Amino acid sequence: MFLPSTLILNSGLASGLIFALKESNMAGKIIVVILFVGSMMVWSIMVTKWRELNQADRVSRRFLSAYRKEAHPVALFLKRSKYDASPLYVVYEKTCLALGSALESRGADPDDLFMGAVGGTEGSRLEELHVGAIRNVAERNVADEALLLEDNMGLLATSTTTAPFLGLLGTVWGVMESFAGMANTGGALISAVAPGISGALLTTVVGLLVALPSAIGYNMLSDHIRKMTVMMDNFSQELVSDMERHYRQ
């Protein structure tokens, strides 16, 4: 019974990696273990962050759709509608609270939030100073939510840049030991130095196997975060404009 060529290739590759690991020096083995642990952390971060961003995007689009169906900008806030997984909703909720504080400072009743400038009391109308303060609150919360979305992205960036150099360190170290062994024994047979060099090169291979997925994942996640940040920024401007239209004199 013949094994498929791919199975033979995979088994040969695996046996080659095991052989190289056995022949590598202690420093090389330690570096491989560090890279292996780092790889597990990187994959955990990427999977978790991808799920988090996908959920935030899905809930944010549902929130935007509900918001734009309402005639009044604070309708969802007063209805106690919740979209907790959406960073847009967090910006919306904090901005509505800032609006309520501004109106209360002018002596308005909380019930006047629905009335706005048209037909409302004098206290339910905002001046430019209050609109500017509300805009600052919205922009500040957009920045805060963007920072939360970027949480742990620094670890991915560090893994992308550090893993290849860590692998290269193990390779250079191993090659130096192999040549030092040649100098001590006085022999230069390829059969004598090949195992050591093979073990030394293993760290570079492992380093690249960690760095490549990290680089791809980092770029994809960064693009997703950038789109979410632009969405939050656009929504904050839309929200403040709607509030200004309803509550300005």
C-alpha positions in Angstrom: 0.0 0.0 0.0 1.5 3.3 -1.1 1.1 6.5 0.9 0.0 9.7 -1.0 2.8 12.0 -2.0 1.6 14.8 0.2 1.5 12.5 3.3 5.1 11.4 2.5 6.2 15.0 2.1 4.5 16.1 5.3 6.0 13.1 7.3 9.4 13.9 5.8 9.1 17.6 6.8 8.0 16.7 10.3 10.9 14.2 10.8 13.3 16.8 9.4 12.1 19.4 11.9 12.3 16.9 14.8 15.8 16.0 13.7 16.8 19.7 13.5 15.4 20.3 17.0 17.3 17.4 18.5 20.6 18.6 16.9 20.1 22.3 18.0 22.0 23.6 21.0 20.4 24.5 24.3 20.0 28.2 23.2 18.3 27.2 20.0 15.9 24.9 21.9 15.0 27.7 24.4 14.4 30.1 21.5 12.2 27.6 19.7 10.1 27.1 22.9 9.8 30.9 23.3 8.7 31.3 19.7 6.2 28.4 20.1 4.7 30.0 23.2 4.6 33.4 21.4 2.9 31.8 18.5 0.1 30.5 20.7 -0.4 33.9 22.2 -0.4 35.6 18.8 -3.0 33.2 17.4 -5.1 33.6 20.6 -5.0 37.4 20.3 -5.8 37.4 16.5 -8.8 35.0 16.9 -10.2 36.9 19.9 -9.7 40.3 18.3 -11.2 39.2 15.0 -14.4 37.9 16.7 -14.6 41.1 18.8 -14.3 43.3 15.7 -16.8 41.3 13.7 -19.4 41.5 16.5 -18.7 45.2 17.0 -19.2 45.8 13.3 -22.4 43.8 13.1 -24.0 45.4 16.1 -22.9 48.9 15.0 -24.5 48.5 11.7 -27.7 47.4 13.4 -27.5 50.4 15.7 -27.0 52.8 12.9 -30.0 51.4 11.0 -32.1 51.8 14.2 -30.8 55.3 14.8 -31.5 56.6 11.3 -35.1 55.3 11.5 -35.9 57.6 14.4 -37.0 61.2 13.9 -35.3 62.4 17.1 -31.6 62.0 17.8 -32.1 60.9 21.4 -35.0 58.6 20.8 -33.0 55.3 21.3 -31.4 56.7 24.4 -34.8 57.5 26.0 -36.2 54.2 24.9 -33.3 52.5 26.8 -32.4 50.5 23.7 -29.1 48.8 24.2 -26.3 47.9 21.7 -23.5 47.3 24.2 -21.2 45.5 21.8 -21.1 48.6 19.5 -18.5 51.3 20.1 -20.8 53.6 18.2 -23.5 53.1 20.9 -21.0 53.9 23.6 -20.3 57.2 21.9 -24.0 57.8 21.4 -24.8 57.1 25.0 -22.1 59.4 26.4 -23.0 62.2 24.0 -26.7 61.9 25.0 -25.6 62.2 28.7 -23.6 65.3 27.8 -26.7 66.7 26.1 -28.8 66.1 29.1 -26.3 67.7 31.4 -26.2 70.8 29.1 -30.0 71.1 29.1 -30.3 70.6 32.8 -27.7 73.4 33.3 -30.1 75.7 31.5 -33.0 74.6 33.8 -34.7 72.2 31.4 -36.7 69.3 32.5 -35.4 65.9 31.3 -38.7 65.3 29.6 -37.9 68.3 27.3 -35.2 66.2 25.6 -37.9 65.1 23.1 -39.1 68.6 22.5 -36.0 70.3 21.2 -35.9 73.9 20.1 -39.2 73.7 18.2 -42.0 74.3 20.7 -39.7 73.7 23.7 -39.0 75.8 26.6 -36.2 78.4 26.6 -34.1 75.9 28.7 -34.4 73.2 26.0 -32.4 75.3 23.5 -28.7 75.1 23.3 -26.2 77.8 22.6 -23.0 77.4 20.5 -21.0 77.0 23.7 -23.0 73.9 24.7 -22.9 72.5 21.2 -19.1 72.8 21.3 -18.9 71.0 24.7 -21.1 68.2 23.4 -19.0 67.9 20.3 -15.9 67.6 22.4 -17.5 64.8 24.5 -18.3 62.9 21.3 -14.8 63.3 19.9 -13.2 62.3 23.1 -15.2 59.1 23.4 -14.5 58.3 19.7 -10.8 58.5 20.6 -11.3 56.4 23.8 -13.2 53.7 21.9 -10.5 53.6 19.1 -7.9 53.0 21.8 -10.0 50.1 23.2 -10.3 48.6 19.7 -6.5 48.7 19.3 -5.9 46.9 22.6 -3.3 44.1 22.3 -2.4 45.2 18.7 1.0 46.3 20.1 1.7 42.7 21.0 1.0 41.6 17.4 3.3 44.3 16.0 6.0 43.3 18.5 5.7 39.7 17.5 5.9 40.6 13.8 9.1 42.5 14.2 10.8 40.5 17.0 10.2 36.8 15.9 12.5 36.9 12.8 15.3 38.5 14.7 14.9 36.1 17.6 15.1 33.2 15.1 18.1 34.8 13.4 19.8 35.1 16.8 19.4 31.4 17.4 20.7 30.6 13.9 23.8 32.8 14.3 24.5 31.3 17.7 24.2 27.8 16.4 26.4 28.4 13.4 29.0 29.9 15.6 29.0 26.9 17.9 29.3 24.6 14.8 32.3 26.4 13.4 33.8 26.5 16.9 33.4 22.8 17.1 35.1 22.4 13.7 38.0 24.5 14.9 38.4 22.4 18.1 38.3 19.1 16.3 40.3 20.2 13.3 37.9 18.5 10.9 35.8 20.1 8.2 33.6 17.2 7.1 30.1 18.2 6.1 28.8 15.2 8.0 30.2 16.7 11.2 28.8 20.2 10.9 25.6 19.6 9.0 23.5 18.5 12.0 24.6 21.5 14.0 23.9 23.9 11.2 20.5 22.2 10.5 19.6 22.7 14.2 20.7 26.3 14.0 18.6 27.1 10.9 15.5 25.7 12.7 15.2 28.8 14.8 15.0 31.0 11.6 12.3 28.8 10.2 10.3 28.9 13.4 10.7 32.6 13.7 9.4 33.1 10.1 6.4 30.8 10.8 5.5 33.0 13.8 6.2 36.4 12.0 4.3 35.7 8.8 0.8 35.0 10.3 1.4 37.8 12.8 2.1 40.3 10.0 -0.9 39.2 7.9 -3.2 39.2 10.9 -1.9 42.6 12.1 -2.5 44.2 8.7 -6.0 42.8 8.4 -7.0 43.7 11.9 -5.5 47.2 11.6 -7.6 47.7 8.4 -10.7 46.6 10.3 -10.0 48.9 13.2 -9.4 51.8 10.8 -12.8 51.3 9.2 -14.5 51.1 12.6 -12.7 54.3 13.7 -13.9 56.1 10.5 -17.4 54.8 11.1 -17.3 56.2 14.7 -16.0 59.5 13.6 -18.6 59.9 10.9 -21.4 58.9 13.3 -20.2 61.4 15.9 -20.4 64.2 13.4 -23.8 63.1 12.3 -25.0 62.8 15.9 -23.8 66.3 16.9 -25.3 67.8 13.7 -28.7 66.2 14.5 -28.6 67.4 18.0 -27.6 70.9 16.9 -30.5 71.0 14.4 -33.0 69.9 17.1 -31.7 72.0 20.0 -30.2 75.2 18.7 -32.0 78.5 18.9 
